[in-house]
Each structure stands twice: as structure tokens, then as C-alpha cells.
Amino acid sequence: MGIGFAIATELAREGAKVVINGRSQKSVDTALARLRSLVAGADVQGVAADLSTAEGCQFLFDACPQADILVNNLGIFDPVPFDAIPDSEWQRFFDVNVMSGVRLARHYLPAMKAANWGRIVFISSESGINTPGEMVHYGMTKSAQLAVSRGLAQSCAGTGVTVNAVLPGPTRSEGVGEFFAKLAAEAGIGLEEIERRFFAEGRPTSIIKRMIDPAEVAALVAYVCSARAAATTGAALRVEGGIVSTIC
């Protein structure tokens, strides 16, 4: 289970009408069936569209013209040495990780302001603060999300609309699990050992010394999207296991 699906599940449990996006109809249908099996009576629909493009975003807008809550979770990552990242990959990462959220927020925010209520959440990363040397282009996009989130929050001053960023640490999503399994196979060691080495060498400041469960991220997002979080806005909220060592 990935972070996005965990968030959709948690919001559905809270009674929200949920719209799931994926890039293929097959992945959307699979997610819908799985969510309905987990949450009885869930009010959920799916839209297959590539949100890294303006055309894909417009397809979503046509299918779902208005939203009270927007969670920008779309993102890609790929460990690549800095000198091996071509211009096209810098642009692709920016389009997927940053511009998707920019376009969606630009569309849905005016109606939220008019209603004087709304929630926008950007799923950033601890990499937005601790830029990883093994994937600088990814860290750049996560830092950009923090800037966009804070600026949008300030643009909503005096309204009932909040905008926040949530910063997960290494999370046991399907994509990350596959990546760690590949590293373990290449090194000829077990998955537990490759994870131990990762936290010992790659993320030594982690306090919990383990992967985060997607449900742990979803719990924070659900709170931020609730009425109880009305005074939480413009924030970079951490759920990264203590990797970020600064106090504020």
C-alpha cells in the first residue's frame, strides 16, 4: 500500500467522498476495488489521468470540477548521480512532483476561498529539508513543494482555507519496497539487513530506525484535513521518524 492509497482509505473512513487518481485505468480500478473492500459503504470514484500534464489535469477538472480537500500526493523518485541527470529528467521531475500540485491548487483554490473552507495538503518529504546527494533532482522538487505550500497558505490569510505540507520519511510503500528488494538482491543480502544498513549509513539521524507505515502518514494527513486543524496552516509537518535533527 502506498501513501496515497492509505490517505484515501483514512479519509473514506472519516466519511469523506473520495476521488482517486492514477495514471492508468487498471491501477485506478484496482485501487477502487481494494478501498471498497476495506471501507464498507465508501463513497469513492476514480479518474485515470496523467497529472504531470496540463491536459491530464484538465481531464480531472472535467470529471471533478470542485473539491473541498485536495491532497497532492503524486510523486516520483530515482537515485541517480548528479552528473548523470540530464535536463529532461530535471524537467520531468518538476512537472510530475511540482506542477501537478500547482495546477490542481490553482483550479480548486478559488472555490474553497469562496466557500470560506478548504484544505490543501502537499505530500513533500524530509528530503525537502535534507537534500539527498543520491537524488538531488528529487530533493529539489520536495523543497519547491514547501515553498509553494507556504506561499499559498499566506495567500489564504483571513479565510477558512488551510494549506500545509506533510513531510514523510522513508516509508514502506510499494515503490520503496521494490527499490529495497532490488538493492538487497544486488548486494546478495536479506531485506532486513539492507534496511538496517540504510538507516545506519544513509539516514543515521533517524530516531525510530525503521521504515514508516503509510497508515502513519495518512493519520496525520486526515487530521490536517479535519475541522480540528483549523489553526494549522502554512506548516511543514513532519512524520519522518526524527531524521530531521533541527528543532524547528
Secondary structure as UniProt FT lines:
FT   HELIX           3..13
FT   TURN            14..15
FT   STRAND          18..22
FT   HELIX           25..38
FT   TURN            40..41
FT   STRAND          44..48
FT   TURN            51..52
FT   HELIX           54..63
FT   STRAND          69..72
FT   HELIX           82..84
FT   HELIX           87..94
FT   HELIX           95..99
FT   HELIX           100..115
FT   STRAND          118..123
FT   HELIX           126..128
FT   TURN            133..134
FT   HELIX           136..155
FT   TURN            156..158
FT   STRAND          161..168
FT   HELIX           174..187
FT   HELIX           191..197
FT   HELIX           198..202
FT   TURN            204..205
FT   HELIX           214..224
FT   HELIX           227..229
FT   TURN            230..231
FT   STRAND          236..239
FT   TURN            241..242
//
